[in-house]
Amino acid sequence: MSTSISSVGSVLSFATTSDPAAVVDGENNVIGEVIVNTYFNGAFNRQDTVAMARGFHRDFAIFSANGEGLERYPIQNWIDSVNARKVALDFDATTAQRDCRIVQLDVTGGAAMAKVEIDRDGKRLYTDYLSLLKFGNNWKIVAKVYVEHQ
């Protein structure tokens, strides 16, 4: 599955920025590493909830539409579900494996947006839009909206 730092290589290929002066040496790579380590490997391929807690802001949530309403799924609920899945008697780590890639990254100062695609067995599962903010010297994922492909 595509989870190595080589996934970050696609960041540079598809990166755009509205303010090139705001992207300091390697900022795209730093953001890409946060996404790979925290999201791709944290939530999926390695189920590393310690990495998730480190790279997602404590107030992060996944937002989705529910009719005319807005559903909010907080990070702690997501971490708890990953931990519960890992200790289930019928847990098979291969079912969590995903092919993940960053297809676009847009950075303006201390704010960024990443478009990512998540596949399994050659089929697109999700297209996600991650919002990131820089806190001091650290980038954190603060929100996610997504489309689930049928």
Backbone as ProteinMPNN parsed JSONL, in Angstrom:
{"seq_chain_A": "MSTSISSVGSVLSFATTSDPAAVVDGENNVIGEVIVNTYFNGAFNRQDTVAMARGFHRDFAIFSANGEGLERYPIQNWIDSVNARKVALDFDATTAQRDCRIVQLDVTGGAAMAKVEIDRDGKRLYTDYLSLLKFGNNWKIVAKVYVEHQ", "coords_chain_A": {"N_chain_A": [[0.833, -1.17, 0.0], [0.411, 2.313, -0.568], [2.046, 4.182, 1.466], [4.374, 5.186, 2.249], [6.95, 7.672, 2.689], [7.357, 8.407, 0.143], [4.909, 8.936, -0.872], [4.648, 11.569, -0.347], [6.052, 12.739, -2.361], [4.243, 13.167, -4.393], [3.014, 15.396, -3.47], [4.641, 17.609, -4.085], [4.553, 17.499, -6.849], [1.923, 18.157, -7.415], [1.467, 20.418, -6.057], [0.157, 23.598, -5.287], [0.097, 27.087, -4.76], [-1.214, 30.065, -3.417], [0.344, 32.056, -2.53], [3.424, 32.125, -3.05], [5.655, 33.089, -1.636], [5.019, 32.581, 0.955], [5.495, 29.953, 1.409], [7.872, 28.412, 2.997], [11.186, 27.002, 2.822], [10.717, 23.657, 2.17], [8.166, 23.462, 3.331], [5.883, 22.336, 2.124], [6.695, 19.65, 2.087], [6.841, 19.138, 4.844], [4.154, 19.391, 5.612], [3.115, 17.355, 4.02], [4.372, 15.124, 5.232], [3.113, 15.182, 7.743], [0.497, 14.525, 6.982], [0.883, 11.955, 5.819], [2.062, 10.455, 7.977], [0.254, 10.858, 10.1], [-2.401, 10.655, 9.155], [-2.65, 8.818, 6.817], [-1.029, 6.636, 7.703], [-1.657, 6.653, 10.399], [-4.549, 6.509, 10.792], [-5.171, 4.451, 9.021], [-3.141, 2.446, 7.528], [-1.173, 1.674, 9.467], [-2.554, 1.943, 11.749], [-1.975, 3.729, 13.862], [-2.665, 5.198, 16.566], [-1.446, 6.895, 18.358], [0.103, 8.514, 16.745], [-2.005, 9.698, 15.364], [-3.185, 11.244, 17.414], [-1.141, 13.026, 17.819], [-0.882, 14.456, 15.39], [-3.384, 15.392, 14.57], [-5.45, 18.112, 15.393], [-6.728, 18.717, 18.666], [-9.356, 19.573, 18.603], [-10.234, 18.749, 16.172], [-12.486, 17.585, 13.638], [-14.458, 15.374, 11.618], [-16.503, 16.386, 9.072], [-19.732, 15.97, 7.722], [-22.499, 15.842, 5.441], [-25.889, 15.47, 6.416], [-28.73, 15.026, 5.24], [-30.199, 18.104, 5.451], [-28.699, 18.748, 7.555], [-25.637, 19.003, 9.51], [-23.222, 16.725, 10.21], [-20.93, 15.923, 12.796], [-17.94, 14.42, 13.556], [-15.901, 13.808, 16.073], [-12.308, 13.862, 16.722], [-11.476, 12.276, 18.934], [-13.451, 10.298, 19.093], [-12.929, 8.975, 16.702], [-10.307, 8.035, 17.095], [-10.823, 6.338, 19.269], [-12.456, 4.437, 17.975], [-10.664, 3.284, 16.148], [-8.809, 2.155, 17.941], [-10.531, 0.317, 19.245], [-11.186, -1.372, 17.129], [-8.691, -2.542, 16.647], [-8.32, -4.241, 18.831], [-10.321, -6.077, 18.645], [-11.512, -9.419, 18.482], [-11.761, -10.607, 15.959], [-10.127, -9.073, 14.374], [-8.366, -8.104, 11.514], [-5.558, -6.902, 10.256], [-4.995, -6.41, 7.586], [-7.353, -5.591, 6.426], [-7.561, -2.928, 6.919], [-5.764, -1.681, 5.307], [-4.861, 0.751, 2.921], [-4.5, 2.416, -0.233], [-3.069, 5.418, -0.486], [-2.935, 8.846, -1.395], [-1.682, 12.125, -1.863], [-3.106, 14.518, -3.785], [-3.331, 17.172, -4.303], [-2.071, 20.174, -2.949], [-2.457, 23.11, -1.242], [-1.094, 25.989, -0.02], [-1.177, 28.783, 2.063], [0.454, 31.044, 3.786], [-0.011, 30.327, 7.13], [-2.004, 28.457, 6.727], [-3.474, 25.606, 5.171], [-4.679, 23.44, 2.568], [-5.438, 20.176, 1.702], [-6.03, 17.894, -0.857], [-6.895, 14.589, -0.895], [-6.724, 11.185, -1.984], [-8.17, 8.044, -1.416], [-7.793, 4.673, -1.839], [-8.739, 1.201, -2.243], [-7.849, -2.008, -3.167], [-7.668, -1.214, -5.841], [-9.919, 0.353, -6.207], [-11.568, 3.439, -5.873], [-12.237, 4.742, -2.76], [-12.611, 7.04, -1.117], [-12.599, 10.589, -1.528], [-10.95, 13.055, 0.007], [-10.892, 16.182, 1.733], [-8.662, 17.918, 3.451], [-8.178, 20.238, 6.021], [-5.6, 22.24, 7.247], [-3.774, 23.852, 9.856], [-1.163, 25.994, 11.018], [0.421, 25.814, 14.043], [2.428, 27.535, 16.002], [5.404, 26.066, 15.338], [4.347, 23.801, 14.259], [2.348, 21.86, 12.104], [-1.08, 21.023, 12.031], [-3.798, 18.834, 11.431], [-6.988, 20.048, 11.079], [-9.623, 19.778, 10.227], [-11.883, 17.756, 8.291], [-13.575, 17.129, 5.298], [-15.445, 15.055, 3.091], [-15.976, 12.854, 0.264], [-17.647, 9.926, -0.278], [-17.085, 7.265, -2.406], [-19.125, 5.221, -4.399]], "CA_chain_A": [[0.0, 0.0, 0.0], [1.185, 3.536, -0.697], [2.024, 4.987, 2.677], [5.717, 5.649, 2.555], [7.186, 9.09, 2.475], [7.293, 8.663, -1.291], [3.599, 9.541, -1.12], [4.828, 13.01, -0.263], [6.547, 13.189, -3.649], [3.13, 13.672, -5.175], [2.697, 16.731, -2.97], [5.377, 18.6, -4.849], [4.102, 17.459, -8.228], [0.598, 18.72, -7.552], [1.335, 21.553, -5.149], [-0.106, 24.945, -5.766], [0.035, 28.031, -3.648], [-1.6, 31.405, -3.829], [1.363, 32.984, -2.044], [4.664, 31.35, -3.036], [6.589, 33.584, -0.625], [4.609, 32.061, 2.259], [5.961, 28.574, 1.56], [9.282, 28.43, 3.358], [11.867, 25.757, 2.463], [10.225, 22.357, 2.585], [6.88, 23.494, 4.038], [5.018, 21.322, 1.512], [7.132, 18.336, 2.568], [6.462, 19.009, 6.254], [2.717, 19.131, 5.621], [2.951, 16.001, 3.469], [4.756, 14.151, 6.259], [2.041, 15.154, 8.744], [-0.628, 13.778, 6.41], [1.269, 10.545, 5.671], [2.272, 9.81, 9.275], [-0.894, 11.006, 10.979], [-3.655, 10.212, 8.555], [-2.53, 7.594, 6.044], [-0.527, 5.545, 8.548], [-2.328, 6.685, 11.692], [-5.922, 6.008, 10.742], [-5.333, 3.282, 8.167], [-2.181, 1.384, 7.279], [-0.511, 1.192, 10.695], [-3.493, 2.185, 12.849], [-1.141, 4.328, 14.901], [-3.492, 6.235, 17.183], [-0.552, 7.87, 18.994], [0.399, 9.466, 15.667], [-3.227, 10.468, 15.115], [-3.335, 12.237, 18.485], [-0.07, 14.012, 17.65], [-1.002, 15.244, 14.17], [-4.701, 16.006, 14.451], [-5.734, 19.04, 16.482], [-7.671, 18.118, 19.632], [-10.716, 19.969, 18.244], [-10.505, 18.241, 14.823], [-13.681, 16.776, 13.395], [-14.87, 15.058, 10.253], [-17.817, 16.971, 8.837], [-20.446, 15.39, 6.594], [-23.888, 16.261, 5.31], [-26.934, 14.529, 6.78], [-29.887, 15.795, 4.788], [-29.848, 19.518, 5.547], [-27.902, 18.911, 8.767], [-24.198, 18.81, 9.458], [-22.729, 15.756, 11.186], [-19.576, 16.199, 13.28], [-17.336, 13.229, 14.163], [-14.677, 14.309, 16.705], [-11.097, 13.044, 16.636], [-11.395, 11.266, 19.99], [-14.312, 9.18, 18.691], [-12.235, 8.254, 15.634], [-9.204, 7.311, 17.741], [-11.432, 5.247, 20.046], [-12.93, 3.378, 17.066], [-9.474, 2.588, 15.624], [-8.311, 1.32, 19.046], [-11.476, -0.781, 19.462], [-11.04, -2.306, 16.007], [-7.414, -3.27, 16.778], [-8.38, -5.264, 19.883], [-11.411, -7.009, 18.364], [-11.037, -10.79, 18.271], [-11.728, -10.93, 14.535], [-9.371, -8.029, 13.686], [-7.408, -8.473, 10.471], [-4.916, -5.631, 9.893], [-4.992, -6.194, 6.136], [-8.594, -4.928, 6.006], [-7.397, -1.482, 7.11], [-4.776, -1.179, 4.351], [-5.377, 1.618, 1.871], [-3.574, 3.144, -1.09], [-3.367, 6.816, -0.168], [-2.063, 9.8, -2.077], [-1.999, 13.548, -1.858], [-3.179, 14.915, -5.189], [-3.203, 18.628, -4.388], [-1.771, 20.847, -1.695], [-2.481, 24.556, -1.408], [-0.617, 26.584, 1.23], [-1.118, 30.235, 2.141], [0.883, 31.374, 5.143], [-0.176, 29.261, 8.116], [-3.191, 27.653, 6.432], [-3.282, 24.719, 4.027], [-5.733, 22.521, 2.189], [-4.932, 19.043, 0.939], [-6.977, 16.955, -1.45], [-6.288, 13.265, -0.881], [-7.545, 10.085, -2.497], [-7.994, 6.802, -0.665], [-8.254, 3.533, -2.629], [-8.459, -0.162, -1.765], [-8.01, -3.001, -4.222], [-7.834, -0.552, -7.118], [-11.172, 1.103, -6.273], [-11.587, 4.672, -5.095], [-13.164, 4.727, -1.63], [-12.896, 8.39, -0.641], [-11.84, 11.791, -1.834], [-10.994, 13.842, 1.241], [-10.326, 17.519, 1.765], [-8.153, 18.159, 4.8], [-7.745, 21.596, 6.344], [-4.512, 22.254, 8.213], [-3.307, 25.137, 10.355], [0.145, 25.937, 11.66], [0.431, 26.261, 15.431], [3.856, 27.672, 16.281], [6.175, 25.421, 14.264], [3.74, 22.505, 13.951], [1.121, 21.774, 11.333], [-2.079, 20.083, 12.555], [-5.015, 18.666, 10.64], [-8.044, 20.597, 11.917], [-10.954, 19.396, 9.762], [-11.965, 16.924, 7.091], [-14.833, 16.833, 4.611], [-15.119, 13.979, 2.172], [-16.965, 12.207, -0.578], [-17.489, 8.468, -0.338], [-17.417, 6.779, -3.739], [-19.874, 3.95, -4.34]], "C_chain_A": [[0.888, 1.247, 0.0], [1.092, 4.373, 0.566], [3.392, 5.527, 3.014], [5.836, 7.134, 2.275], [7.197, 9.411, 0.988], [5.923, 9.197, -1.684], [3.716, 11.053, -1.122], [5.347, 13.563, -1.584], [5.433, 13.746, -4.513], [2.706, 15.055, -4.71], [3.37, 17.782, -3.839], [4.92, 18.646, -6.298], [2.794, 18.198, -8.423], [0.413, 19.979, -6.718], [1.018, 22.832, -5.896], [-0.095, 25.844, -4.546], [-0.377, 29.381, -4.175], [-0.563, 32.432, -3.428], [2.698, 32.248, -1.937], [5.649, 31.813, -1.968], [6.258, 33.024, 0.755], [5.099, 30.637, 2.483], [7.47, 28.606, 1.767], [9.863, 27.065, 3.026], [11.206, 24.527, 3.039], [8.881, 22.354, 3.285], [5.908, 22.469, 3.457], [5.397, 19.928, 1.99], [6.73, 18.103, 4.015], [4.978, 18.679, 6.356], [2.438, 17.727, 5.091], [3.3, 14.93, 4.471], [3.699, 14.049, 7.353], [0.882, 14.311, 8.228], [-0.3, 12.289, 6.31], [1.337, 9.86, 7.033], [1.008, 9.773, 10.123], [-2.155, 10.386, 10.415], [-3.505, 8.881, 7.831], [-2.08, 6.418, 6.904], [-1.214, 5.508, 9.909], [-3.69, 6.026, 11.649], [-6.048, 4.692, 9.98], [-4.188, 2.281, 8.301], [-1.438, 0.854, 8.501], [-1.415, 1.293, 11.913], [-2.755, 2.699, 14.083], [-1.886, 5.5, 15.525], [-2.666, 7.253, 17.968], [-0.186, 8.944, 17.962], [-0.828, 10.311, 15.343], [-3.371, 11.578, 16.147], [-2.305, 13.352, 18.354], [-0.339, 14.955, 16.476], [-2.35, 15.877, 13.901], [-4.88, 16.953, 15.631], [-6.796, 18.431, 17.384], [-9.12, 18.487, 19.333], [-11.09, 19.56, 16.814], [-11.843, 17.508, 14.798], [-13.796, 16.491, 11.907], [-16.277, 15.623, 10.124], [-18.44, 16.311, 7.614], [-21.894, 15.868, 6.61], [-24.81, 15.119, 5.72], [-28.251, 15.219, 6.474], [-29.485, 17.251, 4.732], [-28.988, 19.794, 6.773], [-26.429, 18.644, 8.527], [-23.803, 17.859, 10.582], [-21.295, 16.102, 11.539], [-19.075, 14.959, 14.009], [-15.992, 13.646, 14.748], [-13.508, 13.318, 16.629], [-11.056, 11.968, 17.709], [-12.286, 10.063, 19.681], [-13.623, 8.322, 17.636], [-11.085, 7.433, 16.217], [-9.747, 6.128, 18.524], [-11.889, 4.115, 19.141], [-11.761, 2.604, 16.46], [-8.916, 1.669, 16.704], [-9.217, 0.126, 19.292], [-11.348, -1.832, 18.364], [-9.789, -3.158, 16.173], [-7.485, -4.379, 17.82], [-9.522, -6.253, 19.681], [-10.837, -8.383, 18.031], [-10.895, -11.137, 16.792], [-10.935, -9.906, 13.713], [-8.358, -8.62, 12.719], [-6.819, -7.167, 9.935], [-4.937, -5.364, 8.393], [-6.264, -5.49, 5.663], [-8.509, -3.418, 6.155], [-6.442, -0.866, 6.086], [-5.443, -0.397, 3.232], [-4.218, 2.146, 1.031], [-3.971, 4.606, -0.966], [-2.409, 7.731, -0.922], [-2.61, 11.219, -1.923], [-1.997, 13.977, -3.319], [-3.105, 16.422, -5.374], [-2.92, 19.171, -2.998], [-1.69, 22.333, -1.986], [-2.15, 25.169, -0.054], [-0.608, 28.091, 1.083], [-0.761, 30.58, 3.573], [0.76, 30.178, 6.061], [-1.435, 28.446, 7.939], [-2.915, 26.813, 5.193], [-4.52, 23.87, 3.809], [-5.102, 21.415, 1.362], [-6.1, 18.216, 0.414], [-6.273, 15.61, -1.489], [-7.276, 12.242, -1.432], [-7.152, 8.807, -1.768], [-8.616, 5.678, -1.497], [-7.995, 2.231, -1.871], [-8.772, -1.101, -2.915], [-8.331, -2.346, -5.569], [-9.12, 0.247, -7.266], [-11.085, 2.324, -5.377], [-12.651, 4.551, -4.009], [-13.6, 6.142, -1.262], [-12.044, 9.424, -1.37], [-12.042, 12.691, -0.634], [-10.373, 15.213, 1.01], [-9.959, 17.805, 3.212], [-7.76, 19.624, 4.934], [-6.686, 21.503, 7.423], [-4.198, 23.69, 8.61], [-1.964, 24.94, 11.028], [0.038, 26.577, 13.039], [1.889, 26.33, 15.855], [4.628, 27.125, 15.105], [5.538, 24.135, 13.768], [2.448, 22.653, 13.158], [0.219, 20.723, 11.962], [-3.244, 20.022, 11.573], [-6.172, 19.09, 11.541], [-9.444, 20.207, 11.481], [-10.843, 18.537, 8.505], [-13.401, 16.93, 6.601], [-14.473, 15.846, 3.512], [-16.296, 13.592, 1.311], [-16.642, 10.72, -0.545], [-17.955, 8.011, -1.709], [-18.097, 5.424, -3.612], [-19.304, 2.946, -5.311]], "O_chain_A": [[2.002, 1.215, 0.523], [0.172, 5.177, 0.722], [3.54, 6.265, 3.989], [4.942, 7.758, 1.703], [7.06, 10.574, 0.61], [5.788, 9.845, -2.722], [2.968, 11.739, -1.819], [5.11, 14.729, -1.9], [5.644, 14.687, -5.278], [2.102, 15.809, -5.474], [2.728, 18.737, -4.276], [4.9, 19.713, -6.911], [2.57, 18.802, -9.473], [-0.68, 20.544, -6.679], [1.539, 23.1, -6.979], [-0.264, 25.376, -3.421], [0.054, 29.799, -5.25], [-0.579, 33.558, -3.926], [3.068, 31.795, -0.854], [6.408, 30.997, -1.444], [7.121, 32.995, 1.632], [5.12, 30.16, 3.617], [8.238, 28.802, 0.825], [9.13, 26.078, 2.953], [11.138, 24.365, 4.257], [8.481, 21.31, 3.8], [5.188, 21.806, 4.204], [4.521, 19.11, 2.27], [6.325, 16.999, 4.378], [4.59, 17.784, 7.107], [1.621, 16.997, 5.652], [2.601, 13.92, 4.561], [3.415, 12.954, 7.84], [0.346, 13.477, 8.957], [-1.123, 11.45, 6.678], [0.737, 8.803, 7.225], [0.726, 8.775, 10.786], [-2.884, 9.681, 11.112], [-4.167, 7.908, 8.194], [-2.668, 5.337, 6.848], [-1.338, 4.44, 10.509], [-3.952, 5.084, 12.397], [-6.944, 3.899, 10.267], [-4.268, 1.36, 9.114], [-1.109, -0.332, 8.543], [-1.081, 0.788, 12.985], [-2.896, 2.17, 15.186], [-1.762, 6.642, 15.081], [-3.138, 8.362, 18.22], [-0.168, 10.134, 18.274], [-0.707, 11.507, 15.077], [-3.649, 12.724, 15.795], [-2.568, 14.493, 18.735], [-0.044, 16.146, 16.572], [-2.454, 16.799, 13.093], [-4.498, 16.621, 16.753], [-7.671, 17.706, 16.912], [-10.03, 17.781, 19.767], [-12.132, 19.969, 16.301], [-12.268, 16.904, 15.782], [-13.309, 17.243, 11.063], [-17.137, 15.368, 10.967], [-17.775, 16.114, 6.597], [-22.434, 16.244, 7.651], [-24.551, 13.955, 5.415], [-28.821, 15.906, 7.322], [-28.529, 17.604, 4.041], [-28.591, 20.935, 7.012], [-26.031, 18.128, 7.482], [-24.021, 18.149, 11.759], [-20.527, 16.529, 10.676], [-19.701, 14.497, 14.963], [-15.03, 13.822, 14.0], [-13.7, 12.11, 16.492], [-10.641, 10.844, 17.426], [-11.913, 8.928, 19.976], [-13.718, 7.095, 17.666], [-10.915, 6.265, 15.868], [-9.194, 5.031, 18.452], [-11.731, 2.947, 19.494], [-11.857, 1.391, 16.278], [-8.581, 0.519, 16.418], [-8.724, -0.977, 19.526], [-11.396, -3.032, 18.634], [-9.807, -4.353, 15.879], [-6.768, -5.372, 17.699], [-9.673, -7.182, 20.474], [-9.799, -8.49, 17.377], [-9.995, -11.889, 16.419], [-11.057, -9.873, 12.489], [-7.594, -9.52, 13.067], [-7.502, -6.414, 9.241], [-4.899, -4.207, 7.973], [-6.257, -4.856, 4.608], [-9.317, -2.698, 5.566], [-6.33, 0.357, 6.012], [-6.452, -0.821, 2.669], [-3.1, 2.302, 1.521], [-5.093, 4.98, -1.307], [-1.224, 7.427, -1.067], [-3.817, 11.454, -1.865], [-0.993, 13.817, -4.013], [-2.845, 16.901, -6.478], [-3.461, 18.689, -2.002], [-0.947, 22.764, -2.868], [-2.83, 24.908, 0.938], [-0.095, 28.622, 0.098], [-1.584, 30.424, 4.476], [1.354, 29.13, 5.806], [-1.898, 27.807, 8.884], [-2.213, 27.247, 4.279], [-5.298, 23.616, 4.728], [-4.332, 21.676, 0.438], [-7.031, 17.886, 1.149], [-5.183, 15.493, -2.049], [-8.492, 12.416, -1.354], [-5.974, 8.531, -1.538], [-9.803, 5.716, -1.822], [-7.148, 2.169, -0.98], [-9.82, -1.002, -3.552], [-9.15, -2.849, -6.338], [-9.392, 0.771, -8.347], [-10.585, 2.248, -4.254], [-13.819, 4.289, -4.297], [-14.79, 6.419, -1.111], [-10.913, 9.15, -1.77], [-13.171, 13.048, -0.297], [-9.458, 15.377, 0.204], [-10.824, 17.919, 4.081], [-7.092, 20.18, 4.063], [-6.85, 20.775, 8.401], [-4.337, 24.617, 7.813], [-1.661, 23.864, 11.543], [-0.378, 27.727, 13.178], [2.525, 25.294, 16.049], [4.528, 27.648, 13.995], [6.124, 23.441, 12.937], [1.578, 23.456, 13.494], [0.686, 19.662, 12.377], [-3.622, 21.025, 10.968], [-6.328, 18.559, 12.641], [-10.376, 20.292, 12.28], [-9.857, 18.587, 7.77], [-14.335, 16.757, 7.385], [-13.33, 15.805, 3.056], [-17.443, 13.945, 1.582], [-15.499, 10.316, -0.758], [-19.068, 8.321, -2.133], [-17.688, 4.585, -2.81], [-19.802, 1.824, -5.402]]}, "name": "protein", "num_of_chains": 1, "seq": "MSTSISSVGSVLSFATTSDPAAVVDGENNVIGEVIVNTYFNGAFNRQDTVAMARGFHRDFAIFSANGEGLERYPIQNWIDSVNARKVALDFDATTAQRDCRIVQLDVTGGAAMAKVEIDRDGKRLYTDYLSLLKFGNNWKIVAKVYVEHQ"}
